[in-house]
Amino acid sequence: MKTKFLTILSSFLLMFAFGFSVQAQSISGTVTDDNGVPLPGATVLVEGTQNGVSTDFDGNYSINASNGDTLVFSFVGYTNQSVVVGSSATVNVSLQPDNALSEVVVTALGMKRNVKAVGYSITQVGGEELSDNKTTNAINALQGKVAGVMVTGGSMGAKGSSRVVIRGTSSLTGNNQPLYVVDGITINNSNLGSAGVWGGADYGDGISSINPDEIESVSVLKGGAAAALYGSRASNGVIIINTKTGAGTKGIGVEFNSSTQFDMLNLSLRDTQEIYGQGRDASKVSDAIDTYQAWGPKMDGSLVAQWDGVARPYTNKGSNLDKFYQTGETYTNTIAVSSSDENGSTRFSVTNLDNLDIVPNSTLKRNSFGLNSSRKYGDKLNVDVNMKYILEDQEGNPQLSDSPGNGNFAVNLFAPSVSVDDMMGEGGLGRNADLTEFRISDNTYSQNPYFAAYNFINSSEKSRFIGAVNARLDITDYLYLRGRMGGDRYDLHKTSSTPWGTAFQPNGSINENKSTFKQYDVDAFLGTDNLQIVDGLVLNAFVGIGTNVQEYDAVSKSGSDFIVPFLINVGNTKNQGGGYSYWKTKINSAYGSAEFGFQDWAYLTLTARNDWFSTLSLKDKVAPNNDLYTSASLSLVLSDVMDLGDTVSFLKLRGGYSQVAGGADSPYALSLSYGIYGQGHLGASLGNISGGTIPNSEITPFEKNETEFGVDLRLFDNKLSIDATFYDNETLGDIVGVSASATSGFGAALANLGNISNSGIELLVKGEIMRTDDFAWNASINYTNNTSEVVATNDTGGNISMDEPRSRNLNVTHIVGEKYGALYGSSYVRNDAGAIVHEMVNGIPIPKIGARKILGFGVAPTALGFGSSFRYKDFNASILVEGKTGGQIYSGTNAFLIRNGHHKKTVPAGGREAGFTPSGVMEDGSSITTSIPQSQQEDYYRRTYSIAEEAIQDSDYMRLRQLSIGYTLPSDMLEGSFISKATVSLIGRNLFFLSNSTDNIDPESAYNNGNSAGLEWFGLPVPRTIGLNLNLKF
Amino acid sequence: MKKILLTFFALSLVLSSCEFDKGFEELNVNPAKASQLDVANKFASVILQTSGGRYENWRASLIYQSVMIQHFSSTAGYWSGDRYFRNDGYATSLWDRYYPSAVKEIEDIKAQLTSEGNSGSEMGMTRILRVFIYSRLTDLHGDIPYSEAGQGYTNGILKPKYDAQQDIYMDMLKELEEAVAQIGSSTTMGAGDIMFGGDMAKWKAWGNSMMLRLAMRLTKADSATAKAWAEKAVAAGTMTSNDHIAMVQHTDGPEGINKNGHGEVFDADGNPRMSKTFVDWLKDDPRLPILAARRSDGSTAIADLIGMPNGSTGATVADTSIYAEPNRGVITGRDAPMVFQTYAEVRLLKAEMAFRGWSVPGDAKTHYEAGVKAAMQMLSQLYTNAAVISDAQVADYLAAKPYDAAKGWEMISEQYWAATLLNEYESFSNWRRTGYPTLTPTNDPGNVTGGTIPRRLIYPTGEESTNADNFAAAIARQGPNDFTTKVWWDK
């Protein structure tokens, strides 16, 4: 405090001194870019003199100049501006960029750095990329826009979670998603509930809470050098999101944004046979209750008794997907009020999102409130406060994967002569008159889709608060102290219920779960900004300490067998149980960074960080519970020191080496513990071993080492830019479940034995193809290719099995020497010539089931995106086409469509009546001569269900991902009104495929966002979206 | 400049003296769990896990075995055992469930007692239960991990070897002998003994009865050993009345683990029917109206009880509700007991011993009749709603169908088959050993057994990846991982 007072006092004295000696005054102000974002390190020069200063962290400067002097403001990548000093002591300047690229990037820990100095690959995306064509889970709008970042999401419904993988998967079994930092605070992104092999519903993830309308910019830190300062949680990269501040508003500004979107099914995806109706063995009357089988005779219009005994015409009823799914609707409305003055800015926003999913009775309501305030106190102290409060209500989350409760399963499998319109039932909503389930199958676990959609409950209420305070105190000219404190807390209440009257659980059940998650981070660091050590050598450095604490507790109560039907209350059940779970972890860290800038063209950045993990601590443990990791990166701006001709306007070479520690996410994993479960039995308590993984007391974090080098080349006056990065990373000592045979009593043991490497290339080419006063055309191509290799799995180099689909004939497996995530499943038996070997069973040749083999890989290695944006006078349009190639998918839907006679391949040329002779050979090598008659063809295809290879396909696609056309009202039209800017845009997402190598499903399907990519099992279809967006600024 | 460097230097000194991981060791201990529990708290849990949950009882016990040996039948396509389809997940369900629960826990209890130096009743009870658990697994699958199983944590064995069934049997018999000897007059298990409530005499009786059962299993493979151990068991003292029945009493809740696994299946699955084979055999048997009831209206009138032939499909049977199903008023309850071994079985095995001329007090006929009586009268003891079968009814039955020494083995085995209803593991094992009752296999085009009744259930193919070498060795020794490969004692 004293120091501050003294500093202020001395400043005043100095000012007076100067004021008396020369007829000059102190001119001060803020330099911002064209978006209002402050530009640190911009140069303010009194023209014709050596008198110059740089702007500070917040773009502020203070310089002495006389009346009539010209101040020249300059910053790399922006056009210089000159302002003549007049009577006003405040000169604020907004610099216009030379081209569309911004030269300031937000790097780790909120440091704004000049792109010149950054020695690693970092991509920045403006907020409008995420809000113009918004998705209910904000991060999905990033698909196809950033090289090296693979985003998959969408087939788990509007409320579903997303999977973001940067530079390949770094951990064989652990978390592979990046760290999300919002306004300087790390937020929790865990998945709040997901579907697995036995079914379940997806309750979304952490990033889905962030409001796309409030995002100002997104920085993706892809590699270790970029992320090293965030510590072990950033081993998969960091996505930094900054929300809008009020900066740059003139006076008080109000912004209103309204968006309406409609989601529609892409019916062209599914192309199944429509000739043969329900039946078995070519008979339309056998097994009326088995509505999934399409092995009946040709549909001829005759009346046939269906599953409920009612006679209906035996004709093609049309697409059940079309009948069951509805058009989804999403309405998002935002109002934001912001203001700014010379001491800071404030922005307050309220957003309401109302979504109706394509599955009936599935809704999402989200209200988000945000308050961002940035204040300067005196000359030295800057304090930013960012708060977000989100209230979310989800109802009717659709169940995915396995069939119980999963209406998608039934709707996809009904035979063509069966119509879902007939399944509402006498009691309505899929129920009989007595309100029990109106069954549509002999298997109690196959759900009537309307019964599933309208009567099962999978809902959640969430309230979440994310708050951060960032403060910076400038102690002297080049010494500062920064502190950050922030927290993320959510309270979640989940309810799931199987209704009374369900076929597989006649008396129903209910589960209530209330959980609270709290996370807080506190950091303090001391640093220097632009400190000249010697002539030509500038140092930016800081040293800091921090702590991250996470705590979770949950109480649940469940009950089965409702006493009073339809009274949905867990107290109203006969058999009740419950549980309590708790965990807490802490990570303490010490870190530092030093960036040496040599003559403004060469920069060397060194970082070091040491993390101490509570999750790796155990009494008497020998291995350490902490890890030190370092990084070094170099940036050389060759265009500043060499003459490269007129074509080259900027050339930077960058490269570096980094280490990051990671893993060690789970607490209590170092020792075996026992628990009491259930409620006892006949007076005895029930206790057993907790957990199915053998603990390892000597676990250490894994180390991920990465080498990267890249080129940033801009040609033709920055009209064409090429950014290429090559990277190679390796994770050593990955914590893997060393697979144990289930007969050991456990599924796995933990050990630091995994080793996975990824190498690849990221390429981003951007160009301004044309620009006139009226018309501009910018295009970009981004290309990512990642090759992964499982270098080591465990002590014996055995396979690590991950998830399996419900058919249980395949596992996503990590195999040494192969790429990540092999689809390892049962295959056809083939002879040397590759012909499929058959065996005679009951007089017909059926393919033999062969051993498990690698059938493909679930992660596509290559992604390509083409984007173009146009501007013509007041119109603007943009288009993004993107696709992936090189991966495979195991489709449970197709496995069933083939087995049950829906898939077109089950109809031979000439129809089923003509019989078909399979291609292949018999066991003795002879060619097959038997023609399988229609009544036995289903036995052939029933066998193929057990052969995983049959349902494996390439998952390559290229699709029109985003399209938007917008119109900004010309300012003369708005003159006189209080509207300062109005924009209307028409948007579309996932409109159509340019190519798709899968049958009947969307190639991006999945039923959870976990590590077992490549498994599809009756998830939701990815819809096409069309919408309208209106943005008004007052 | 110098000041800056000095500041940083001072800072690093300060930082290096900080204890950055203070309190971390305590933080990493789960406050909601315990580092060890008393064996009494674990025992009831492992017994319930042995009885099993709905999952394995549905798949291994009912969907496969109950219809394979034609106690039940079903037209539903997923009842794979009726027409001998291959469903990996169903066939391996006992294995998938037992090893990570019952096996793991019983090995943990045994290890805990060993480290506590306990060689008394608790150790004896644990070893008897342990043998029972493994006997189910080996009878069903053949060679299995046994000596190295369940020791992932205690001994770090992640890939247990598969022991030859012969070695397993010899070890199990020895275990039973030693275990019974360890049982004293009382136990500290307390309420944890939910099978016999601390009655040590019953534990001994069960231990010896298991010895008799396992011994008799070996009649095909090694008759001499079978004889020696059977006689040893009889001499040591097996069950003497229905009060000694080894079973687990279940309750209707509060949670799934408390309920009878079969009972939970019957709640969820309305597809099983009484097999025609079984109903026809139960003609004039007072047990029929207790065990069966007509699906459509629950009638237990004898004329209304018709069994559905195995191998029926939706095409051959228009309306399955005319057939009899397991009596939902009596034997299918969630609170029904799960029976591990009955006194009736013991008498019938003794009858067989007598039939073979082995050393057992009493002749075959006496044991046979006592076995039939026990099997009939145990129903009212096991199931609350079962009608009591009077001595007179038993006598009438035995008079009408007297023991015929010429077909002695057939009659004994068929009674055994009837007495082990809902203990399908035992029923399937004894049918394989004796060949009785004579069953006609179904012959569906989709069958994987060449039109024969399976002789085992397959190993999980996951073992191919997680335990490759041992798995391959087991197959090389026993035969292909098919439903038709015979286990050692069945050869």
Interface residues (C-beta under 8 A of the other chain):
Chain A: R280 D281 S283 S286 D287 A288 I289 D290 D442 N443 T444 Y478 L479 F504 Q505 P506 L526 T528 L531 I533 A541 V543 I545 S560 D561 K574 N575 Q576 G577 Y580 S581 Y582 W583 K584 T585 K586 N588 S589 A590 N610 W612 F613 S614 T615 L616 S617 L618 K619 N625 N626 P667 Y668 L670 S671 L672 S673 Y674 G675 I676 Y677 G678 Q679 G680 H681 L682 G683 A684 S685 L686 G687 N688 I689 S690 G692 I694 P695 V738 S739 A740 S741 A742 T743 S744 G745 F746 G747 A749 G798 N799 S801 R808 N809 N811 T813 Y824 S826 V841 N842 G843 I844 A851 R852 Q936 D939 R942 S946
Chain B: M1 I4 T7 F8 L11 S12 L15 C18 F20 D21 G23 F24 E25 L27 N28 V29 N30 P31 A32 K33 A34 S35 Q36 L37 A40 N41 K42 F43 A44 S45 V46 L48 Q49 A76 G77 Y78 R86 D88 G89 W95 D96 Y99 P100 S101 V103 K104 E105 E107 D108 I144 P145 A149 G150 Q151 G152 Y153 G156 I157 L158 K159 P160 G190 A191 G192 D193 I194 Q249 T251 D252 G253 P254 E255 G256 I257 N258 D267 A268 D269 G270 N271 T313 G314 A315 P445 G446 N447 P460 T461 G462 E463 E464 S465 T466 N467 A468 N470
